[in-house]
Amino acid sequence: KYVHLPDGREADYVLYSLGRPVAIIEAKRQSKNPKNHLQQARNYAQVIEGGTTYSGIYGVPFVFASNGEKIVIDDLREGTPDVREIRSFYTPEDISRRLSLNISSGLEWLASHSHEDTDKELWENQAEAISNIKTALQSQNRRILVSMATGSGKTRLAMALTYQLLESGYAGRVLFVPDTEQLERDALQAFQSYDPLGSPRFSDQYITRGFDEYREKGDADVVVSTIQKAHYELKENPEQCSVGEFDVVVADECHRGIYNSEEGYGKVLDYYDSIEIGLTATPHQKTIQRYNNNHVYSYDYHEALDDDRVVPFRPYVIQTEATMDGIVYDGKHYSPSDFGTNVFIHDTHRKVAKEIIEEGDIENELT
């Protein structure tokens, strides 16, 4: 169990890769808070021999502490985020892949390259959002929130940002997570056909796959998956998932309730030890709390309207007897405010949809 160190002390566990030490694990009893014992692992990391030097003083890049229930990690390389709790230990593949990245030089690249170095056609709001995100990365923020009005280019922003994250070497694999199958299909096609002015086509440089194809072929720089699909994989095929397999997760439409970490599909985002960037048009307080109040950019509908990025919407009001007065069902009255939460009236949905289609002459599938 114990590994003897040059100064006579003993480390609980040392992980080796290709004969070189890459991590030290400090094991504590269940009653101990592992976060309080990371310093002991750091001390060992300063004297261990046979590895590469990190941050000038450490002989391994990673230190862990665990009490059998909780695991905390400190990435000792320069520019990496602070100490955090993770769901499981890194796999050998996680460690090898992450060591292939150079975080500090990646941050230097991001700081010295503007959006125009990879995409000269971004709107001003998209360029400002990318700049603010990169500033937040320089500060080692792990959760970053951007709000932009619907139609003002969140997907293009995500593609331009991903291009730079991969080009810089800061990230090697990015997970893009929408919450509907239609948005998944749209995003997958958008990444695969992304052809920014001034740079090679994205597909000439990087591989974009859906989740199933990624699991089948094992290679992808960008993985696009609905949050529901990723949740299913984590639940049904946990042996194929690892906490360190994605460096950055972009959560599209992150205002939705399913992203709550306490319940629902939000546990997927918490599972991966990655930088999380949330995109939304309508952030609410829970969204902002999830991103640690790190709301780095906001561009609302009225700003987008003034900049001619969106057209003004024209409301079309449809009222039915049920939506005006409520309904009585099984002896109980349900008010209109109960619809969609405590009671669902499918026939009302059908009638409203039919009316919208007939009056709006709608052909777009997403609408």
Beta strands, then each sheet from edge to edge (+ up, - down):
strand 1: 3-4
strand 2: 10-11
strand 3: 13-17
strand 4: 20-27
strand 5: 62-66
strand 6: 71-75
strand 7: 84-86
strand 8: 143-148
strand 9: 174-177
strand 10: 208-210
strand 11: 222-224
strand 12: 248-252
strand 13: 275-280
strand 14: 295-299
strand 15: 327-329
strand 16: 332-334
sheet 1: 1+ 2-
sheet 2: 3+ 4- 5- 6+ 7-
sheet 3: 10+ 11+ 9+ 12+ 13+ 8+ 14+
sheet 4: 15+ 16-
end
